[in-house]
Amino acid sequence: MPKQYSSPPAMTIDTNKSYTATLHTTMGDMQVQLFPKDAPVTVNNFVFLAKDGYYNNVKFHRIIKGFMVQTGDPTGTGAGGPGYRFQDEPVTRNYDRGIVAMANAGPNTDGSQFFIMHANYQLPKNYTIFGQVADAASLDTLDKIANVPVTANPRGGEQSVPTQDVLITGVDIAEK
């Protein structure tokens, strides 16, 4: 059973600092520049979960090449989370290639799941954007993940279930 928490974490980040997350995956590393000024609650939540090891050995459970790759659910099903939900934050950016945003089950249901845009895509601004893939090498890793073969999801038939496990092995957070 994955770790569960009774409530969202207390605010511990400093919105005047810059935060970079390094997602170590089985297909390479991805550097993500976090946006503490845009989405302080979401960045604080991500930093807390990352530092607590919540994302260690978590699968990319939903991969749609040309759209996005999704992870952050320790159960690997797309239905799991940290045991709490928190409020959406205003979205001012577009869902362009490399953008990192919260996945949710409707308004104000953010938890631990997030997605990384594989391509520019018109989405309603319902998913809090809290970071962006920072460099070309990281985008190469994103492409490798997006190119994993997929099969149909038993719930609904969407072609998005990876046929091989792609994992986040750990996340390092750097603060400046």
C-alpha positions as CSV (number, residue, x, y, z in Angstrom):
1,M,0.0,0.0,0.0
2,P,1.5,3.3,-1.0
3,K,2.1,6.0,1.6
4,Q,-1.0,8.0,2.5
5,Y,-1.2,11.4,4.3
6,S,-4.1,12.9,6.2
7,S,-3.8,16.4,4.7
8,P,-1.8,18.5,2.2
9,P,1.7,19.5,3.4
10,A,2.3,22.8,5.2
11,M,3.9,25.5,3.1
12,T,7.7,25.1,3.3
13,I,9.0,26.5,0.0
14,D,10.1,30.0,-0.5
15,T,8.4,31.5,-3.6
16,N,11.3,33.9,-4.1
17,K,13.7,31.0,-4.7
18,S,14.0,28.8,-7.8
19,Y,13.4,25.1,-7.6
20,T,14.5,22.4,-10.1
21,A,13.4,18.8,-10.0
22,T,15.5,16.1,-11.5
23,L,13.2,13.2,-12.4
24,H,15.4,10.1,-12.6
25,T,13.6,7.6,-14.9
26,T,14.4,4.2,-16.4
27,M,14.8,6.0,-19.7
28,G,17.0,8.9,-18.6
29,D,16.8,12.0,-16.5
30,M,14.5,14.9,-16.9
31,Q,15.3,18.4,-15.4
32,V,12.1,20.3,-14.6
33,Q,12.1,24.0,-13.7
34,L,9.3,24.5,-11.2
35,F,7.1,27.6,-11.0
36,P,6.8,28.6,-7.3
37,K,5.4,32.0,-8.1
38,D,2.7,30.7,-10.5
39,A,1.6,27.8,-8.4
40,P,3.1,27.9,-4.8
41,V,0.7,25.4,-3.3
42,T,1.3,22.9,-6.1
43,V,5.1,23.3,-6.2
44,N,5.1,23.0,-2.4
45,N,3.1,19.7,-2.7
46,F,5.4,18.3,-5.4
47,V,8.5,19.2,-3.5
48,F,7.1,17.6,-0.3
49,L,6.1,14.4,-2.0
50,A,9.4,14.2,-4.0
51,K,11.6,14.7,-0.8
52,D,9.5,12.2,1.0
53,G,10.2,9.5,-1.6
54,Y,6.6,9.3,-2.7
55,Y,7.5,9.2,-6.4
56,N,10.2,6.6,-6.1
57,N,9.6,3.6,-8.4
58,V,6.3,5.0,-9.7
59,K,5.2,4.1,-13.2
60,F,4.3,6.3,-16.1
61,H,0.9,4.7,-16.3
62,R,-0.6,6.7,-19.2
63,I,1.3,7.5,-22.3
64,I,-0.2,9.2,-25.4
65,K,2.4,10.0,-28.0
66,G,1.9,13.5,-29.4
67,F,-0.1,14.5,-26.4
68,M,1.3,13.7,-22.9
69,V,2.8,11.2,-20.5
70,Q,1.3,10.8,-17.0
71,T,2.7,9.6,-13.7
72,G,2.5,10.2,-10.0
73,D,0.2,7.3,-9.0
74,P,2.0,4.8,-6.8
75,T,-0.7,2.2,-7.6
76,G,0.1,2.5,-11.3
77,T,-3.6,2.4,-12.1
78,G,-4.4,6.1,-12.6
79,A,-6.8,5.9,-9.6
80,G,-4.3,6.4,-6.7
81,G,-3.1,9.4,-4.8
82,P,-1.6,10.7,-1.5
83,G,-4.8,10.5,0.6
84,Y,-5.7,14.2,0.3
85,R,-6.8,16.7,-2.4
86,F,-6.1,20.4,-2.8
87,Q,-7.3,23.4,-4.7
88,D,-6.4,24.3,-8.3
89,E,-4.3,27.4,-8.9
90,P,-4.9,29.8,-11.8
91,V,-3.4,28.8,-15.1
92,T,-1.8,31.6,-17.2
93,R,0.4,29.5,-19.5
94,N,-0.4,27.3,-22.4
95,Y,-0.1,23.5,-22.5
96,D,3.0,23.5,-24.7
97,R,5.6,20.8,-25.2
98,G,7.5,20.2,-21.9
99,I,4.9,21.8,-19.6
100,V,4.3,19.9,-16.4
101,A,0.8,20.1,-14.9
102,M,-1.4,18.4,-12.3
103,A,-3.7,15.6,-13.4
104,N,-7.1,15.7,-11.7
105,A,-10.5,14.2,-11.4
106,G,-12.3,17.5,-11.7
107,P,-12.1,20.9,-10.0
108,N,-9.9,21.1,-6.8
109,T,-9.0,17.4,-6.8
110,D,-5.2,17.8,-7.2
111,G,-3.1,15.2,-5.4
112,S,0.1,13.5,-6.6
113,Q,-0.6,12.7,-10.3
114,F,0.9,14.9,-13.0
115,F,1.5,14.9,-16.7
116,I,4.2,16.2,-19.0
117,M,3.1,17.6,-22.3
118,H,4.7,15.7,-25.2
119,A,3.5,18.3,-27.8
120,N,1.6,21.6,-27.8
121,Y,-2.0,20.9,-27.2
122,Q,-5.2,22.9,-26.7
123,L,-6.6,21.9,-23.3
124,P,-9.0,23.8,-21.1
125,K,-7.1,25.6,-18.4
126,N,-8.3,23.1,-15.7
127,Y,-4.9,21.6,-14.9
128,T,-2.5,23.6,-12.7
129,I,0.8,24.2,-14.5
130,F,3.7,24.0,-12.1
131,G,6.8,23.4,-14.2
132,Q,8.5,23.0,-17.5
133,V,11.1,20.5,-18.8
134,A,14.3,22.5,-18.8
135,D,16.6,21.4,-21.6
136,A,17.1,19.4,-24.8
137,A,18.4,16.3,-23.1
138,S,15.4,16.2,-20.9
139,L,13.1,16.6,-23.9
140,D,14.9,13.6,-25.5
141,T,14.0,11.6,-22.4
142,L,10.4,12.7,-22.7
143,D,10.4,11.6,-26.4
144,K,11.8,8.1,-25.4
145,I,9.0,7.7,-22.8
146,A,6.3,8.9,-25.3
147,N,7.6,6.4,-27.9
148,V,7.0,3.4,-25.6
149,P,4.4,1.1,-27.3
150,V,1.0,1.2,-25.7
151,T,-2.1,-1.0,-25.6
152,A,-5.8,-0.3,-24.8
153,N,-6.9,0.7,-21.3
154,P,-9.5,-1.8,-20.1
155,R,-11.5,1.1,-18.7
156,G,-12.7,2.9,-21.8
157,G,-10.3,1.5,-24.4
158,E,-8.0,4.5,-24.7
159,Q,-4.6,3.5,-26.3
160,S,-2.4,4.6,-23.5
161,V,-1.3,1.7,-21.3
162,P,2.5,1.2,-21.7
163,T,3.5,-2.4,-22.7
164,Q,6.7,-2.0,-20.7
165,D,7.3,-0.4,-17.3
166,V,8.8,3.1,-17.4
167,L,9.5,4.2,-13.8
168,I,10.5,7.3,-12.0
169,T,13.3,5.8,-9.8
170,G,13.7,9.0,-7.7
171,V,13.3,12.7,-7.7
172,D,16.0,15.2,-6.6
173,I,15.0,18.8,-5.7
174,A,17.5,21.6,-5.9
175,E,16.7,25.0,-4.4
176,K,18.6,28.3,-5.2
